[in-house]
Amino acid sequence: MQNKIEELRKERGLKQEDLASALDVSRQTIGSLENGRYNPSIILAFKIAKYFGKPVEEIFTYEEDDSNGEEN
Amino acid sequence: MERKTKWKIFMALGIAAILSGVLLMVIFDRFDITGRITGIPGIIVGMGGGIFGASYATYYKLKDPLKANQIRIEENDERTQMINNMAKAKGFDVAMVAYIVLAVVFAIAGIDFYCLALYLIIGVAVVCSPAIFMHLYNKKL
């Protein structure tokens, strides 16, 4: 899954820490989301979308051949 | 219950365990009690020390509002929770291998039959527990 979190964050001049604090998650989670290592839960995806004032599908793009981002 | 209160209770339990262990040591010594049972107070004191130490460390962190907020975020962070769950699952796999190796070692070493049987029964219960929890979660979710 692709996302525009880093782009939107930088547009607003925010640091990862600021966004993490606003979303009540750790800074590491923001880092992992931005570089695509971690896919958020639907709740966090909606929180992110609400924070940036955009629809979820505008921030997150699902591609058919995507894995879940979790390896066991 | 306030989070700090919870850790205060754990600290009190730790101290109570240490004191009861020491009290048992004194009683065993005073009444000349011997045998394997004399090892129990030491275990109680050790467990009490562990509970007190861990509780005090968490309580100390919670006293600082900045650290307390960081702990709250870490505890509720969904990625941290996912990592914890994955680590627990891997840890369980490792524990299972260790369990089987130990069972073989115990059998070869010729430990007491009842001890080996107890070890195997507990092992089977532990191995079966994920299936039980899967069944429960399947019904719940």
Backbone of each chain as ProteinMPNN parsed JSONL, in Angstrom:
{"seq_chain_A": "MQNKIEELRKERGLKQEDLASALDVSRQTIGSLENGRYNPSIILAFKIAKYFGKPVEEIFTYEEDDSNGEEN", "coords_chain_A": {"N_chain_A": [[0.848, -1.195, 0.0], [0.555, 2.164, -0.864], [1.32, 5.446, 0.43], [0.651, 8.922, 1.213], [1.682, 10.17, 3.393], [4.162, 11.239, 4.287], [4.601, 13.238, 2.417], [2.382, 14.937, 2.837], [2.816, 15.614, 5.48], [5.246, 17.003, 5.332], [4.471, 19.108, 3.716], [2.987, 20.575, 5.493], [4.885, 21.381, 7.196], [5.595, 19.833, 9.394], [7.18, 17.901, 12.002], [8.13, 14.461, 12.372], [7.723, 13.75, 15.012], [5.833, 15.627, 15.847], [3.573, 14.939, 14.349], [3.221, 12.356, 15.264], [2.62, 12.844, 17.93], [0.219, 14.241, 17.657], [-1.401, 12.257, 16.642], [-1.337, 10.409, 18.596], [0.44, 8.255, 18.571], [3.553, 6.352, 18.35], [6.724, 7.862, 17.42], [8.206, 6.175, 15.866], [6.267, 4.654, 14.624], [5.159, 6.454, 12.814], [7.393, 6.833, 11.192], [7.694, 4.225, 10.136], [5.279, 3.997, 8.763], [5.575, 5.951, 6.844], [7.73, 5.04, 5.281], [6.635, 2.808, 4.242], [6.856, 0.356, 5.488], [5.043, -0.483, 7.321], [1.59, -1.077, 7.491], [-1.255, 0.791, 8.361], [-3.862, 0.283, 10.865], [-7.391, 0.29, 10.173], [-8.605, 2.162, 11.758], [-6.514, 3.875, 12.54], [-5.828, 4.779, 10.01], [-8.082, 6.272, 9.341], [-7.913, 8.198, 11.339], [-5.607, 9.517, 10.56], [-6.406, 10.485, 8.092], [-8.46, 12.209, 8.885], [-6.994, 14.009, 10.382], [-5.423, 15.259, 8.418], [-7.428, 16.302, 6.927], [-8.482, 15.087, 4.649], [-9.893, 12.667, 2.332], [-9.673, 9.129, 3.073], [-8.921, 7.509, 0.899], [-7.493, 9.227, -0.611], [-5.148, 9.549, 0.631], [-4.131, 7.01, 1.135], [-3.198, 4.424, -1.067], [-4.267, 1.549, -2.537], [-2.712, -1.202, -3.989], [-3.142, -3.876, -6.241], [-1.231, -6.016, -6.22], [-0.102, -5.801, -3.74], [1.454, -6.835, -0.69], [0.562, -7.757, 2.67], [2.233, -6.358, 4.211], [3.17, -7.499, 6.441], [5.367, -9.811, 7.693], [5.938, -13.177, 8.488]], "CA_chain_A": [[0.0, 0.0, 0.0], [1.3, 3.436, -0.944], [0.641, 6.535, 1.128], [1.23, 10.255, 1.008], [1.821, 10.777, 4.729], [5.385, 12.05, 4.365], [4.376, 14.417, 1.57], [1.426, 15.822, 3.523], [3.463, 16.109, 6.71], [6.242, 18.02, 4.974], [3.717, 20.281, 3.212], [2.527, 21.344, 6.651], [6.063, 21.734, 7.995], [5.565, 19.102, 10.67], [8.19, 16.866, 12.232], [7.496, 13.157, 12.674], [7.324, 13.794, 16.426], [4.597, 16.421, 15.963], [2.463, 14.147, 13.819], [3.033, 11.233, 16.188], [1.963, 13.366, 19.121], [-1.163, 14.578, 17.304], [-2.167, 11.028, 16.384], [-1.204, 9.538, 19.775], [1.219, 7.044, 18.256], [4.976, 6.612, 18.538], [7.398, 8.435, 16.251], [8.634, 5.036, 15.033], [5.121, 4.236, 13.802], [5.074, 7.401, 11.693], [8.514, 6.503, 10.299], [7.39, 2.97, 9.433], [4.181, 4.258, 7.824], [6.079, 6.765, 5.724], [8.551, 4.286, 4.331], [5.857, 1.678, 3.722], [7.135, -0.92, 6.174], [3.899, -0.847, 8.15], [0.273, -0.596, 7.047], [-2.013, 1.101, 9.579], [-5.213, -0.261, 11.036], [-8.372, 1.178, 9.544], [-8.865, 3.263, 12.697], [-5.42, 4.84, 12.417], [-5.928, 5.374, 8.672], [-9.123, 7.314, 9.412], [-7.402, 9.289, 12.18], [-4.649, 10.254, 9.73], [-7.192, 11.205, 7.081], [-9.164, 13.293, 9.583], [-5.993, 15.004, 10.774], [-5.017, 16.031, 7.242], [-8.635, 16.833, 6.31], [-8.619, 14.508, 3.308], [-10.458, 11.311, 2.375], [-8.675, 8.059, 3.259], [-8.411, 6.996, -0.39], [-6.574, 10.2, -1.209], [-3.853, 9.401, 1.32], [-3.67, 5.618, 0.969], [-3.549, 3.826, -2.361], [-4.074, 0.095, -2.517], [-2.37, -1.805, -5.281], [-3.567, -5.275, -6.234], [-0.168, -6.972, -5.895], [0.488, -5.491, -2.43], [1.353, -7.813, 0.4], [-0.018, -7.106, 3.843], [3.246, -5.599, 4.94], [3.558, -8.26, 7.63], [6.018, -11.077, 7.36], [6.078, -14.004, 9.694]], "C_chain_A": [[0.89, 1.253, 0.0], [0.567, 4.478, -0.095], [1.38, 7.852, 0.942], [1.493, 10.951, 2.343], [3.032, 11.717, 4.796], [5.198, 13.372, 3.597], [3.469, 15.43, 2.287], [2.037, 16.43, 4.783], [4.434, 17.234, 6.381], [5.593, 19.29, 4.428], [3.323, 21.196, 4.356], [3.668, 21.728, 7.596], [6.1, 21.059, 9.35], [6.739, 18.139, 10.766], [7.442, 15.56, 12.528], [6.971, 13.142, 14.11], [5.987, 14.521, 16.599], [3.384, 15.603, 15.502], [2.142, 12.971, 14.758], [2.248, 11.68, 17.412], [0.484, 13.672, 18.833], [-2.025, 13.328, 17.123], [-2.105, 10.041, 17.551], [-0.547, 8.197, 19.435], [2.695, 7.368, 18.451], [5.579, 7.186, 17.255], [7.83, 7.325, 15.293], [7.497, 4.569, 14.114], [4.982, 5.156, 12.592], [6.181, 7.085, 10.68], [8.219, 5.256, 9.471], [6.271, 3.148, 8.417], [4.715, 4.969, 6.582], [6.923, 5.948, 4.749], [7.896, 2.96, 3.904], [6.126, 0.341, 4.375], [5.915, -1.408, 6.948], [2.612, -0.256, 7.576], [-0.61, -0.367, 8.272], [-3.328, 0.334, 9.663], [-6.182, 0.73, 10.392], [-8.677, 2.384, 10.444], [-7.78, 4.333, 12.565], [-5.468, 5.531, 11.057], [-6.967, 6.504, 8.682], [-8.671, 8.505, 10.265], [-6.445, 10.173, 11.373], [-5.409, 11.113, 8.711], [-7.9, 12.405, 7.71], [-8.19, 14.412, 9.937], [-5.61, 15.884, 9.586], [-6.218, 16.632, 6.493], [-8.849, 16.35, 4.888], [-9.281, 13.14, 3.418], [-9.35, 10.252, 2.449], [-8.052, 7.653, 1.918], [-7.482, 7.983, -1.086], [-5.176, 10.07, -0.585], [-3.271, 8.001, 1.092], [-4.14, 5.062, -0.374], [-3.234, 2.334, -2.306], [-3.744, -0.403, -3.915], [-2.57, -3.302, -5.178], [-2.484, -6.263, -5.792], [0.515, -6.679, -4.555], [0.401, -6.673, -1.488], [0.76, -7.059, 1.584], [0.97, -6.254, 4.605], [3.696, -6.291, 6.203], [4.192, -9.56, 7.167], [6.178, -11.88, 8.621], [7.337, -14.843, 9.651]], "O_chain_A": [[1.843, 1.363, 0.771], [-0.649, 4.404, 0.079], [2.553, 7.892, 0.571], [1.523, 12.18, 2.412], [2.937, 12.839, 5.294], [5.577, 14.449, 4.058], [3.764, 16.624, 2.328], [1.808, 17.596, 5.107], [4.456, 18.273, 7.042], [6.087, 20.397, 4.641], [3.321, 22.42, 4.223], [3.446, 22.319, 8.652], [6.574, 21.632, 10.332], [7.229, 17.628, 9.758], [6.265, 15.573, 12.889], [5.906, 12.589, 14.386], [5.13, 14.103, 17.378], [2.337, 15.573, 16.15], [0.983, 12.642, 15.01], [1.337, 10.993, 17.872], [-0.387, 13.398, 19.659], [-3.222, 13.338, 17.412], [-2.729, 8.98, 17.514], [-0.936, 7.149, 19.951], [3.054, 8.521, 18.69], [5.033, 7.025, 16.164], [7.823, 7.503, 14.075], [7.732, 4.147, 12.982], [4.72, 4.695, 11.481], [5.944, 7.069, 9.472], [8.46, 5.228, 8.265], [6.291, 2.54, 7.347], [4.364, 4.645, 5.448], [6.84, 6.141, 3.536], [8.535, 2.11, 3.284], [5.682, -0.696, 3.883], [5.771, -2.604, 7.201], [2.561, 0.922, 7.221], [-0.705, -1.241, 9.134], [-3.832, -0.188, 8.668], [-5.819, 1.871, 10.105], [-8.967, 3.477, 9.96], [-8.07, 5.527, 12.489], [-5.183, 6.725, 10.954], [-6.744, 7.563, 8.096], [-8.991, 9.656, 9.969], [-6.464, 11.399, 11.482], [-5.103, 12.287, 8.501], [-7.93, 13.489, 7.127], [-8.506, 15.596, 9.814], [-5.486, 17.101, 9.721], [-6.038, 17.384, 5.534], [-9.33, 17.09, 4.03], [-9.239, 12.516, 4.478], [-8.241, 10.458, 1.955], [-6.839, 7.477, 1.806], [-6.773, 7.627, -2.027], [-4.169, 10.432, -1.193], [-2.069, 7.841, 0.884], [-5.3, 5.204, -0.761], [-2.099, 1.923, -2.065], [-4.415, -0.064, -4.89], [-2.223, -3.925, -4.175], [-2.77, -7.227, -5.082], [1.576, -7.231, -4.261], [-0.581, -7.415, -1.481], [0.491, -5.861, 1.496], [0.604, -5.52, 5.523], [4.504, -5.752, 6.959], [3.628, -10.301, 6.362], [6.508, -11.351, 9.683], [7.61, -15.596, 10.585]]}, "seq_chain_B": "MERKTKWKIFMALGIAAILSGVLLMVIFDRFDITGRITGIPGIIVGMGGGIFGASYATYYKLKDPLKANQIRIEENDERTQMINNMAKAKGFDVAMVAYIVLAVVFAIAGIDFYCLALYLIIGVAVVCSPAIFMHLYNKKL", "coords_chain_B": {"N_chain_B": [[-9.007, 2.464, 38.362], [-6.326, 4.519, 39.432], [-3.274, 4.73, 37.576], [-0.843, 4.955, 38.926], [-1.537, 4.146, 41.47], [-2.051, 1.453, 41.105], [0.531, 0.432, 40.702], [1.625, 1.076, 43.133], [0.256, -0.683, 44.768], [1.256, -3.112, 43.799], [3.924, -2.75, 44.577], [3.621, -2.809, 47.333], [2.718, -5.429, 47.6], [4.997, -6.791, 46.796], [6.798, -6.06, 48.838], [5.437, -7.216, 50.963], [5.671, -9.902, 50.263], [8.435, -10.259, 50.463], [8.808, -9.794, 53.204], [7.205, -11.86, 54.248], [8.63, -14.062, 53.347], [11.056, -13.759, 54.712], [10.097, -13.961, 57.307], [9.198, -16.601, 57.276], [11.654, -17.855, 56.993], [12.798, -17.289, 59.48], [10.995, -18.625, 61.139], [11.332, -21.306, 60.288], [13.974, -21.623, 61.057], [13.851, -21.239, 63.81], [12.179, -23.295, 64.661], [13.585, -25.466, 63.921], [13.134, -26.657, 61.381], [13.666, -28.774, 58.682], [14.738, -29.931, 55.419], [13.395, -30.13, 52.013], [11.489, -28.126, 51.967], [12.57, -25.88, 53.116], [13.65, -24.342, 51.166], [11.693, -22.81, 50.07], [11.104, -20.208, 51.334], [13.218, -18.634, 50.327], [12.637, -18.552, 47.594], [10.236, -17.157, 47.698], [11.116, -14.698, 48.74], [12.793, -13.895, 46.646], [10.945, -13.685, 44.519], [9.326, -11.668, 45.551], [11.165, -9.561, 45.666], [11.631, -9.206, 42.95], [9.052, -8.46, 42.04], [8.694, -6.095, 43.513], [10.861, -4.53, 42.565], [10.353, -4.29, 39.76], [7.847, -3.034, 39.851], [8.459, -0.677, 41.189], [10.175, 0.546, 39.376], [8.441, 1.096, 37.219], [6.578, 2.729, 38.525], [8.217, 4.884, 39.215], [8.813, 5.937, 36.703], [6.267, 6.763, 35.965], [5.886, 8.901, 37.616], [7.005, 11.093, 36.462], [5.493, 13.335, 34.365], [6.006, 13.628, 31.574], [7.413, 11.315, 30.846], [5.489, 9.496, 31.631], [3.449, 9.999, 29.822], [4.737, 9.233, 27.511], [5.046, 6.505, 28.009], [2.362, 5.752, 28.062], [1.648, 6.261, 25.394], [3.369, 4.457, 24.094], [2.382, 2.038, 25.088], [-0.188, 1.982, 24.01], [0.24, 2.17, 21.325], [-0.393, 0.988, 18.122], [1.384, -0.299, 16.372], [3.48, -1.035, 18.038], [2.091, -2.807, 19.658], [1.478, -4.774, 17.78], [4.047, -5.645, 17.121], [4.822, -6.635, 19.613], [3.013, -8.779, 19.856], [3.784, -10.364, 17.677], [6.383, -10.941, 18.436], [5.897, -12.387, 20.749], [4.639, -14.626, 19.651], [6.734, -15.733, 18.136], [8.491, -16.214, 20.214], [7.084, -18.175, 21.555], [7.251, -20.287, 19.712], [10.019, -20.771, 19.809], [10.21, -21.516, 22.479], [8.8, -23.889, 22.404], [10.482, -25.576, 20.927], [12.661, -25.627, 22.659], [11.386, -26.86, 24.779], [10.854, -29.462, 23.794], [13.46, -30.383, 23.328], [14.427, -30.316, 25.953], [12.725, -32.218, 27.111], [13.596, -34.574, 25.913], [16.24, -34.604, 26.829], [15.787, -34.82, 29.614], [14.558, -37.325, 29.664], [16.625, -38.991, 28.735], [18.501, -38.498, 30.711], [17.325, -39.787, 32.736], [15.467, -38.863, 34.715], [13.257, -38.69, 37.563], [10.277, -40.604, 37.129], [7.702, -39.52, 37.648], [8.191, -36.805, 37.723], [8.961, -36.355, 35.083], [6.609, -37.103, 33.82], [4.837, -35.152, 34.796], [6.028, -32.915, 33.699], [5.63, -33.435, 30.969], [2.821, -33.468, 30.835], [2.203, -30.808, 31.536], [3.46, -29.604, 29.398], [1.933, -30.544, 27.219], [-0.467, -29.293, 27.808], [0.302, -26.623, 27.499], [0.988, -26.614, 24.783], [-1.477, -27.091, 23.678], [-2.87, -24.827, 24.377], [-2.828, -22.531, 22.509], [-4.663, -23.42, 20.553], [-7.03, -23.528, 22.004], [-7.353, -20.816, 22.681], [-7.567, -19.778, 20.109], [-9.986, -20.866, 19.322], [-11.695, -19.585, 21.179], [-11.315, -16.873, 20.475], [-12.21, -16.967, 17.875], [-14.906, -17.256, 18.261], [-15.472, -14.93, 19.571], [-14.663, -12.776, 17.932]], "CA_chain_B": [[-7.945, 2.71, 39.34], [-5.238, 5.326, 38.879], [-2.173, 3.824, 37.212], [0.194, 4.976, 39.956], [-2.053, 3.368, 42.605], [-1.871, 0.035, 40.763], [1.931, 0.051, 40.932], [1.855, 1.154, 44.584], [-0.257, -1.945, 45.313], [2.239, -4.141, 43.455], [5.099, -2.537, 45.426], [3.245, -3.294, 48.666], [2.689, -6.898, 47.516], [6.401, -7.213, 46.746], [7.364, -5.927, 50.189], [4.771, -8.229, 51.794], [6.256, -11.202, 49.92], [9.793, -10.3, 51.046], [8.667, -9.936, 54.655], [6.717, -13.212, 54.596], [9.735, -14.985, 53.116], [12.001, -13.623, 55.832], [9.401, -14.502, 58.479], [9.234, -18.065, 57.151], [13.042, -18.273, 57.282], [12.977, -17.217, 60.945], [10.181, -19.705, 61.729], [12.009, -22.575, 59.97], [15.193, -21.68, 61.847], [13.489, -21.32, 65.226], [11.576, -24.604, 64.964], [14.488, -26.491, 63.352], [12.502, -27.369, 60.259], [14.664, -29.045, 57.634], [14.197, -30.576, 54.216], [13.258, -29.32, 50.786], [10.588, -26.989, 52.203], [13.336, -24.708, 53.565], [14.005, -23.54, 49.992], [10.546, -21.987, 49.656], [11.218, -18.78, 51.697], [14.148, -17.975, 49.397], [11.912, -18.307, 46.339], [9.259, -16.085, 47.971], [11.861, -13.436, 48.845], [13.24, -13.565, 45.29], [9.788, -13.223, 43.744], [8.939, -10.378, 46.143], [12.153, -8.571, 45.212], [11.361, -8.973, 41.526], [7.793, -7.708, 41.912], [8.937, -4.745, 44.029], [11.774, -3.816, 41.661], [9.675, -3.964, 38.496], [6.774, -2.076, 40.137], [9.053, 0.613, 41.545], [10.697, 1.138, 38.138], [7.308, 1.654, 36.468], [6.026, 3.827, 39.335], [9.162, 5.992, 39.116], [8.633, 6.538, 35.375], [4.95, 7.403, 35.915], [5.91, 10.129, 38.411], [7.356, 12.161, 35.533], [4.378, 13.381, 33.406], [6.467, 13.434, 30.189], [7.695, 9.879, 30.685], [4.212, 8.787, 31.778], [2.737, 10.148, 28.55], [5.468, 8.406, 26.537], [4.698, 5.106, 28.303], [0.973, 5.561, 27.633], [1.645, 6.173, 23.932], [4.024, 3.195, 23.714], [1.494, 0.921, 25.424], [-1.367, 1.973, 23.139], [0.635, 2.262, 19.923], [-0.811, -0.267, 17.473], [2.544, -0.989, 15.792], [4.173, -1.654, 19.175], [1.288, -3.971, 20.075], [1.638, -5.814, 16.759], [5.398, -6.179, 17.288], [4.799, -7.454, 20.832], [2.302, -10.033, 19.576], [4.61, -11.191, 16.785], [7.527, -11.417, 19.225], [5.389, -13.444, 21.642], [4.398, -15.816, 18.83], [8.045, -16.32, 17.832], [9.006, -16.712, 21.488], [6.382, -19.424, 21.836], [7.854, -21.302, 18.83], [11.34, -21.09, 20.361], [9.976, -22.23, 23.738], [8.363, -25.25, 22.072], [11.681, -26.339, 20.546], [13.4, -25.829, 23.912], [10.616, -27.818, 25.577], [11.057, -30.812, 23.249], [14.865, -30.741, 23.592], [14.546, -30.599, 27.394], [12.021, -33.471, 27.402], [14.502, -35.653, 25.493], [17.383, -34.594, 27.768], [15.296, -35.35, 30.888], [14.308, -38.759, 29.499], [17.934, -39.657, 28.651], [19.156, -38.367, 32.024], [16.637, -40.711, 33.65], [14.892, -38.207, 35.903], [12.13, -39.383, 38.173], [9.179, -40.784, 36.173], [6.585, -38.616, 37.923], [8.611, -35.452, 37.322], [8.91, -36.319, 33.622], [5.191, -37.147, 33.439], [4.28, -33.827, 35.084], [6.606, -32.01, 32.687], [4.968, -33.703, 29.691], [1.412, -33.046, 30.936], [2.195, -29.337, 31.451], [3.831, -29.283, 28.016], [0.778, -30.784, 26.33], [-1.436, -28.216, 28.096], [0.815, -25.385, 26.898], [0.895, -26.766, 23.319], [-2.894, -27.028, 23.303], [-3.482, -23.541, 24.73], [-3.154, -21.667, 21.368], [-5.871, -23.915, 19.886], [-8.154, -23.112, 22.844], [-7.531, -19.369, 22.514], [-8.052, -19.547, 18.744], [-11.413, -21.189, 19.351], [-12.382, -18.516, 21.909], [-11.277, -15.629, 19.683], [-13.07, -17.18, 16.703], [-16.278, -17.027, 18.678], [-15.601, -13.561, 20.059], [-14.452, -11.769, 16.88]], "C_chain_B": [[-6.823, 3.529, 38.692], [-4.009, 4.437, 38.666], [-1.096, 3.784, 38.299], [-0.227, 4.124, 41.148], [-1.829, 1.874, 42.362], [-0.437, -0.414, 41.082], [2.307, 0.157, 42.399], [1.402, -0.151, 45.238], [0.73, -3.073, 45.024], [3.504, -4.018, 44.313], [4.836, -3.086, 46.824], [3.224, -4.823, 48.685], [4.11, -7.46, 47.514], [7.03, -7.183, 48.116], [6.761, -6.997, 51.103], [5.368, -9.61, 51.531], [7.646, -11.341, 50.53], [9.705, -10.559, 52.544], [8.178, -11.331, 55.038], [7.812, -14.252, 54.393], [10.716, -14.977, 54.271], [11.397, -14.232, 57.095], [9.43, -16.032, 58.456], [10.629, -18.607, 57.464], [13.279, -18.336, 58.788], [12.23, -18.381, 61.608], [10.867, -21.061, 61.514], [13.242, -22.753, 60.847], [14.873, -21.934, 63.317], [12.951, -22.708, 65.592], [12.362, -25.768, 64.343], [13.84, -27.318, 62.241], [13.546, -27.55, 59.166], [13.979, -29.697, 56.434], [14.037, -29.611, 53.068], [12.428, -28.058, 51.002], [11.35, -25.718, 52.587], [13.772, -23.827, 52.382], [12.919, -22.559, 49.598], [10.68, -20.504, 50.07], [12.135, -18.006, 50.75], [13.461, -17.618, 48.084], [10.935, -17.15, 46.522], [9.959, -14.722, 48.043], [12.304, -12.97, 47.451], [12.105, -13.011, 44.444], [9.336, -11.838, 44.231], [9.865, -9.265, 45.671], [11.908, -8.2, 43.758], [10.127, -8.11, 41.323], [8.005, -6.254, 42.363], [9.776, -3.931, 43.052], [11.074, -3.369, 40.383], [8.601, -2.901, 38.725], [7.358, -0.704, 40.429], [9.566, 1.322, 40.291], [9.567, 1.79, 37.341], [6.714, 2.854, 37.202], [6.895, 5.078, 39.197], [8.988, 6.719, 37.785], [7.312, 7.312, 35.313], [4.911, 8.718, 36.687], [6.224, 11.339, 37.53], [6.276, 12.223, 34.443], [4.796, 13.132, 31.955], [6.715, 11.959, 29.904], [6.403, 9.079, 30.74], [3.431, 8.828, 30.47], [3.396, 9.27, 27.482], [5.123, 6.927, 26.742], [3.284, 4.804, 27.809], [0.901, 5.397, 26.113], [2.237, 4.836, 23.479], [3.093, 2.004, 23.944], [0.322, 0.809, 24.454], [-1.033, 1.978, 21.654], [0.379, 0.931, 19.213], [0.366, -1.035, 16.862], [3.329, -1.704, 16.898], [3.435, -2.917, 19.613], [1.447, -5.117, 19.084], [3.011, -6.475, 16.9], [5.448, -7.091, 18.518], [4.146, -8.804, 20.564], [3.114, -10.96, 18.679], [5.796, -11.774, 17.549], [7.097, -12.544, 20.164], [5.185, -14.738, 20.861], [5.711, -16.515, 18.499], [8.647, -16.942, 19.092], [8.374, -18.047, 21.847], [6.974, -20.559, 20.987], [9.207, -21.756, 19.379], [11.182, -21.922, 21.631], [9.566, -23.672, 23.478], [9.555, -26.136, 21.697], [12.486, -26.659, 21.809], [12.714, -26.878, 24.773], [10.889, -29.254, 25.108], [12.485, -31.288, 23.546], [15.026, -31.134, 25.068], [13.874, -31.927, 27.759], [12.919, -34.656, 27.055], [15.677, -35.765, 26.472], [16.97, -35.203, 29.112], [15.116, -36.86, 30.801], [15.628, -39.525, 29.484], [18.63, -39.633, 30.014], [18.492, -39.251, 33.075], [16.098, -40.038, 34.892], [13.668, -38.994, 36.368], [10.929, -39.434, 37.223], [8.065, -39.776, 36.38], [6.919, -37.169, 37.54], [8.504, -35.312, 35.809], [7.454, -36.293, 33.144], [4.536, -35.783, 33.648], [4.734, -32.818, 34.034], [5.887, -32.18, 31.348], [3.514, -33.242, 29.705], [1.307, -31.518, 30.812], [2.502, -28.907, 30.018], [2.668, -29.441, 27.06], [-0.265, -29.677, 26.532], [-1.005, -26.918, 27.433], [0.669, -25.439, 25.376], [-0.558, -26.604, 22.864], [-3.499, -25.643, 23.517], [-3.738, -22.625, 23.522], [-4.442, -22.102, 20.665], [-7.115, -23.473, 20.662], [-8.43, -21.614, 22.65], [-8.027, -19.022, 21.114], [-9.557, -19.786, 18.672], [-12.209, -20.064, 20.024], [-12.445, -17.229, 21.091], [-12.142, -15.744, 18.438], [-14.528, -16.898, 17.028], [-16.514, -15.545, 19.001], [-15.53, -12.55, 18.926], [-15.177, -12.106, 15.592]], "O_chain_B": [[-6.424, 3.268, 37.557], [-3.734, 3.527, 39.449], [-0.509, 2.736, 38.567], [0.604, 3.46, 41.768], [-1.469, 1.129, 43.273], [-0.217, -1.484, 41.649], [3.187, -0.561, 42.875], [2.063, -0.667, 46.139], [1.011, -3.895, 45.896], [4.087, -5.02, 44.727], [5.691, -3.735, 47.426], [3.656, -5.443, 49.657], [4.388, -8.476, 48.151], [7.705, -8.127, 48.528], [7.463, -7.607, 51.909], [5.552, -10.398, 52.459], [8.001, -12.399, 51.05], [10.409, -11.409, 53.09], [8.652, -11.922, 56.008], [7.919, -15.208, 55.162], [11.151, -16.024, 54.751], [12.077, -14.923, 57.854], [9.656, -16.675, 59.481], [10.785, -19.651, 58.097], [13.869, -19.284, 59.306], [12.75, -19.035, 62.512], [10.971, -21.864, 62.441], [13.536, -23.85, 61.321], [15.531, -22.734, 63.982], [13.224, -23.23, 66.673], [11.872, -26.893, 64.254], [13.996, -28.538, 62.189], [14.225, -26.6, 58.776], [12.779, -29.972, 56.46], [14.466, -28.458, 53.12], [12.624, -27.05, 50.323], [10.843, -24.611, 52.409], [14.211, -22.694, 52.581], [13.177, -21.591, 48.882], [10.404, -19.623, 49.256], [11.855, -16.856, 50.412], [13.666, -16.538, 47.531], [10.803, -16.284, 45.657], [9.477, -13.731, 47.495], [12.199, -11.788, 47.124], [12.263, -12.01, 43.745], [9.008, -10.96, 43.433], [9.419, -8.172, 45.323], [11.971, -7.029, 43.383], [10.14, -7.158, 40.543], [7.566, -5.313, 41.701], [9.448, -2.785, 42.746], [11.187, -2.213, 39.974], [8.446, -1.982, 37.92], [6.829, 0.312, 39.979], [9.417, 2.536, 40.15], [9.719, 2.907, 36.846], [6.385, 3.868, 36.586], [6.381, 6.19, 39.078], [9.009, 7.949, 37.731], [7.235, 8.374, 34.696], [4.034, 9.553, 36.463], [5.779, 12.455, 37.801], [6.141, 11.275, 33.669], [4.058, 12.511, 31.19], [6.294, 11.423, 28.878], [6.228, 8.111, 30.0], [2.831, 7.836, 30.058], [2.718, 8.65, 26.663], [4.932, 6.188, 25.776], [3.03, 3.754, 27.22], [0.198, 4.525, 25.602], [1.689, 4.167, 22.603], [3.016, 1.089, 23.125], [-0.113, -0.291, 24.111], [-1.918, 1.809, 20.816], [0.865, -0.116, 19.64], [0.359, -2.266, 16.833], [3.783, -2.833, 16.717], [4.045, -3.947, 19.9], [1.538, -6.281, 19.476], [3.134, -7.697, 16.814], [6.035, -8.173, 18.479], [4.652, -9.843, 20.987], [3.138, -12.174, 18.879], [6.174, -12.929, 17.352], [7.82, -13.522, 20.355], [5.517, -15.82, 21.346], [5.8, -17.741, 18.57], [9.227, -18.027, 19.058], [9.037, -18.939, 22.377], [7.176, -21.665, 21.488], [9.51, -22.949, 19.414], [11.905, -22.895, 21.847], [9.932, -24.573, 24.232], [9.626, -27.297, 22.099], [12.933, -27.788, 22.011], [13.376, -27.689, 25.421], [11.125, -30.146, 25.923], [12.7, -32.428, 23.957], [15.665, -32.134, 25.393], [14.375, -32.672, 28.601], [12.995, -35.626, 27.809], [16.059, -36.86, 26.886], [17.708, -36.005, 29.685], [15.468, -37.592, 31.727], [15.756, -40.569, 30.124], [19.262, -40.608, 30.42], [19.027, -39.441, 34.168], [16.241, -40.56, 35.998], [13.133, -39.841, 35.653], [10.598, -38.434, 36.586], [7.533, -39.23, 35.413], [6.054, -36.413, 37.096], [8.024, -34.298, 35.302], [7.103, -35.575, 32.207], [3.78, -35.31, 32.8], [3.959, -31.993, 33.55], [5.574, -31.199, 30.674], [3.022, -32.694, 28.718], [0.454, -30.998, 30.093], [1.893, -27.976, 29.491], [2.436, -28.593, 26.199], [-0.865, -29.188, 25.575], [-1.829, -26.195, 26.873], [0.281, -24.454, 24.748], [-0.828, -26.049, 21.799], [-4.52, -25.312, 22.914], [-4.785, -21.979, 23.491], [-5.226, -21.258, 20.229], [-8.125, -23.093, 20.069], [-9.576, -21.198, 22.477], [-8.811, -18.089, 20.943], [-10.298, -19.022, 18.053], [-13.25, -19.64, 19.522], [-13.487, -16.576, 21.02], [-12.735, -14.764, 17.989], [-15.283, -16.381, 16.204], [-17.583, -14.991, 18.747], [-16.26, -11.559, 18.945], [-15.093, -11.354, 14.621]]}, "name": "protein", "num_of_chains": 2, "seq": "MQNKIEELRKERGLKQEDLASALDVSRQTIGSLENGRYNPSIILAFKIAKYFGKPVEEIFTYEEDDSNGEENMERKTKWKIFMALGIAAILSGVLLMVIFDRFDITGRITGIPGIIVGMGGGIFGASYATYYKLKDPLKANQIRIEENDERTQMINNMAKAKGFDVAMVAYIVLAVVFAIAGIDFYCLALYLIIGVAVVCSPAIFMHLYNKKL"}
